[in-house]
Structures are given as C-alpha cells and as structure tokens.
C-alpha cells in the first residue's frame, strides 16, 4: 500500500560468498601461521614508499625551478632581452626604447648601449627595436627575445581607415611569430588620455582588440609616464619568462660587439663575437652556426670580465688586460683530437665496390666471345640491359620458339651483335635519358622560370599565367598526362612501373639511388642517436668537462675561416641587427634528407611548385632549398608526390639540408625581385630519413570506342601496338570504379581490347597508373647573404 515509499531491504548476500569466507569466523587465526596485521602492514609500507617517492620528485622539481630562477634573475645570469615590435606604423617604438633604457639604467643621461645594468632593480636588460616593414629582421630578433613586447598606439583606435589597430604587416608578423613559437609576451599601450576614466575605457578597448591575437598569459601595460615604466620594471623583474623549447636545446650568443681579425690566408678571416652565453654551456670543441652564413669551427673561447655588472667589484682573477680595458678571465683552446670536424658532405669514391681491372688478354678474349655470339636472346618482360648482362648463356636457347615469340613482341629482345659492333647500347640509353628528362620537365614542374633579365614584361606575364594554369589543371585533373605521338610510350615512360596496390606492394628503398645520395649521411636509428646527443649535452651542462664556457658568462668567440667579404657585412656599422652564433649538436653540420610538415600560408596566393627555390628558416638556421612535396600516408610506407603545394592542407616537404634534431619550427619565404621576401608556408620538422619513398604518379587515359558488356575497345591511350604489348601486365581502372586488364591489341594505331570486372559505360574513361620514385633537388647554394 505504501507505493513508491515502501521500505525495501537489502537482499542477503550469503549466497554469493564462498564456502571459506562463510566459515572464516570459526578458524583460529593463530593456527594459520600468518600475522594478524601482515596484509595491513604491507599496504602501509607500499603507501609509505609512494609518499616518499612523490616527495622526492617534488623536491627535485622545486630544486630545478629554484636553480632556473637563480640562473635567470641572479647576478650571474645573462641580461633579459626585450624586443619592441610595433603593431602598426603609428607606434613610436624608438621613443619607448629610449625611455625603457633610461628607466632601467637609473641615470638621466642617454644610454650609449642597448644593454644596461640597474642596481635599483637588481636586473640587467637589453632593449632592441624591431624595424617596421622588415620581415626578416623581425624574425631574427624574435628568435632571441626573452620578452616580445608589442607596442600599440591608442591613436590607431580612432583611425577611420581601418577597423583594427593592427595593420597588415603586424598581422603577418604575428602569424609568423606564432608559427615560430612565442616567448613571454607583453603589450605596451601608448598615447592614452590623461583623464582617468577615459584612460581606463580606452585601455579596455585596446585590450579587447588585441587579446584574441595573443596568448592568454599576455600582460598589458600603459607606457606613457615614468611611473608606468617603473611599475613594468618591478613586475618584469619577478616575472617567470618562458621561451620556445627549440631554443632551449642549443647554446647561443647574441653579440654585444663583433669585429674582424685578418688571417694570413687570402679571402678568409677570424670573426670575433662577444656576448653573453645563454641556455647551455658551450664547449670549444663544438661546431657553431653563424646565422645566415654557415657552420664554423671555434679557434678559441675567451671568458671576459662582465662589462655590465650589477654590483661593481674588482676582479682578481684577471689574466690579461688589453688596450681597450677588456680583461680576460680565462681562455679555452680546442683539443685537435677531440674537436668535432667540420664535415658537411660525404666524398664518394667512384671506384668503390668495383672489381679488379681485367688484363688486356682477358679483355681480348671477352671481345672475341661476344663477337661469336650472334643469336638473339629472349628475356623476361621489364628486364633492363644491365640485368640482361648477368643472365647465363645456357638459358638463352632453352625455349626453341624464341624467335617466334620475339616476333610477336612478347618479350624484350637484345641483339648483342648490334650493340657490340655499332655501339647501339649507349645511344639508346642517351635517347631514353633525353626523353625521360624532357618529360620530367613537363610533368614535375621542377624547371625554373627563365632568366628575368632576358625576358620582356609580356613574356614574364605569359610565364606566370602558364604556371597558374598548370596549378589549376593539377587540382582539377591530378597526375593525368598525354601519351606522345612522336615517341613510343615505352621509351618515354621507361623509368615508370605499375603497382598492384599502392599500399601493400613492395618497393626497395635502396634501389637505383641517385648520385646525390652518395653525398649525404643516414642513421641506423635516428631516435636513439638523438637521445645519445641530448645526453651528451646534459653531461656538458653538469660542468664535468674542462673545456666548456658556463652559461651566463660574457664570452668572446673566435670563429675560424669566415669569408672576409661576408664578415665585413656582419660588422658594418650600418647593420643594426646583432650577430647570433648558436652551438650545434653532434652531427648537425652534415647533410641528409629532411622532411617537414608544411602548410601554405593564407596570405600567399601564388602557386608553389615542387623543386622551386625557397628560403627555409629552421630554428637559428636560414638556408636555401628546393623541396619536393608529397602526401603523408600514415598506414603506408610509400607517399605520393605532389606537383604543387595546395591551400588548406598539410603536405610533407623533403629537402637536402643540414641535419637538425626535432622539435624545430619552419618558416618558408619566397624571394621577390626588389622587395622583401614573402611568407610562403609554415610548418615544423617531421623526421630525418633518406629511405622515405616518394613516388611520382602519372595516369594515362583512354576512351572506350566500342563496348560489349564486360569488354571494350579502348583507344588514344597508346598510339602503336608495341606500347600496348609493353604495358599489358599493368592493371587498368576507370573513373566509375571498374577494374580490368589489357587482353590484346586491335589494329595498328594503338587500340586495344580490354576486359573489366563489371559493365563499362560508353562515357567512362579508362586509366592506367604508373609510378616512379622521385627525389628532391640538390641546392645550388645553401647559404645566401
């Protein structure tokens, strides 16, 4: 009667219990031989071990954080670098930089250097200005910034011409900075009104405009008065700065001073770069990279007295004193036995693997034997002339009907007499190479545009129009090519082969490698090598090695064998950018095949062809490369080549470049005549693997002439019967999903009878897929300055 409110008791669960558990209360616990609290004690011991382990991990993290804080803020740390970047042309960056340096130094006089030490704030600061409109310079400064401070003028909010205080150049640079990895950020808002209420309202408006473009932890500061800048300096001193992970993997020096020391050798000099060592310790036996120039060995490292001490002291450890007042505290000289060699390319031996050169008698005997053999040999289909040379003579006459089969065109025929007497082998191979190279130029899109100096304006416009039409055609009809009328298809497509399945068919990665692969380096296990290299760097940071400069110290690096012409440009007074020298990890000077995950930038509209010359910015490196684009197949070891880099999707760019260890960001620039380089694409380093198989696919098309259920006569795919017989083993497919094969030739103009797995329609298109392995192109000049 109680309905839903009626009491419901829990059912008795004895029926679910075991027999032993029901009688457990009857057994004397003393007789069992087990201590009463043994299980509880074991649980308590395990819990204590977990607590102790958690406490040890927590103490390690606390010690690491304290060490990092002391190294970044203490008197032994390098100055904090603040890079001021204007979000629009109306932002006055130069006046703000002067005010910041004046406040940080604590003196009313104008500072003579971009680095100042403040006894008031117990902090050393370097303030740099990013030149507005110079994309490359802004990128180089953002790579070394500890704090990237964006300057926003409140007057730009009243500008009626634009709906946002960030102009086009500012938006472009913001997208590049995000792709590179942003350090700690801040926004300085200037030109605010003096009245408090309107000042706060305008500041909130500026924050609402800018905050969606920046990270969530970005700080906003008013920067009109000295009190505002004092408040910023106090907060900046206590702020925990973050930086991109790729920058923390390598030591680097941003120059405070750079000069040239001439050498005896003609055209070369020693470049002296003085600055604070950051991120990691640097060994004198390491190789270093000079940004935009190349890799070099160190001749010497001098530890100098700190020119910007927070607390002025007399340094009693000085060994030497120069005329300029610079005191050398310590000097490291490389050990020739342990110094890493500057090895860029492998030098291949063309005679390596060759057999002993035969004697004249052996050569004469071989010539006579070849002259006596006048019979034609039948070879399996697809056998090259090189493979035919290894077939034993006894197999030539096994089939008595060889001549009849050869007349039908079922196999490849090699007339050895003609080859030996008339030299047909070499001429035939030259013809094949000529046609395949010409075809690659037409289909890959890898040829460069003709020299602009020799072209008129109309010719240049016609060339650009042709490239755009090829890009549009590649999107609409990918991989489709026309079979030539004047050249046999088996000669034009001699390097191509058919695959039963793109995903499961095998392809040997070591087969028929190009000559450039003899110049590169490869790893047996790249992941294991990277782990070993990083462990070696951690060992160097522990301070156990005697040839290392400690991070935070003021050093002078001696870079050997730098071209004098390039060094003079770096130290020229008109150059406002600092010289950046970064330490290289082991193997990072050697050339290999690098693969980048890449996406076309939204602001770049022009088509990007495979093997076009592009400028790659990878970490501190900047080099020229000619990438080969391909898809990224997760469940397959073969990847399809792409002729163009298309909008809205990621591709993989493969290049010959110096080895780098991920993670590293990628910014791709496209140079333009008389203008600043444009941002073409962004991405990141994916892997270093010369064995990655990239296949170029072409599709030959034909059209049904007569259809009868499963059979059809197809024409216009080939133009002679010999080509039909040559490509007979390759599978066919149609655009409506049918699968089939070639049955026989029809007539003398290349028509063929085909059979399919289902009915074929008259308006369908018959296709044949052929594949060839593709490789990136070797850059003509790696570094350009």
Secondary structure by P-SEA (a helix, b strand, c coil): ccccccccccccccccccccccccccccccccccccaaaaaaaaaaaaaaaaaaaaaaaaaaaaaaaaaaaacccccccbbbbbbbccccccaaaaaaaaaaaaacccccccccbbbbccccbbbbbbbcccccaaaaaaaaaacccbbbbbbccccccccccccccaaaaaaaaaaaaacccbbbbbbccccccaaaaaaaaaaaaaaccccccccbbbbbcccaaaaaaaaaaaaaccccccaaaaabbbbbccbbbbbbcccccbbbbbbbbbbccbbbbccbbbbcccbbbbbbccccccccccccbbbbbccccccccccccccbbbbbccccccccccbbbbcccccccccccaaaaaaaaaaaaaccbbbbbcccccaaaaaaccccccccccaaaaaaaaccbbbbcaaaaaacaaaaaaaaaaaaaaaaaaaaccccccccccccccaaaaaaaaaaaaaaaaaaaacccbbbbbcccccccccccccccccccccccccccccccccccbbbbccaaaaaaaaaaaaaaaaaccccccccccccbbbbbccccaaaaaaaacccccbbbbbbbbccccccccbbbbbbbbbcccccccccccbbbbbcccbbbbbbbbbbbbbccccbbbbbccccccbbbbbbbbcccccccbbbbbbbbbccccccccbbbbbccccccbbbbbbbbbbbbbccccccbbbbccccccaaaaaaaccbbbbccccccccccccccccbbbbbbccccccccbbbbbbbbbbbbbbcccccccc
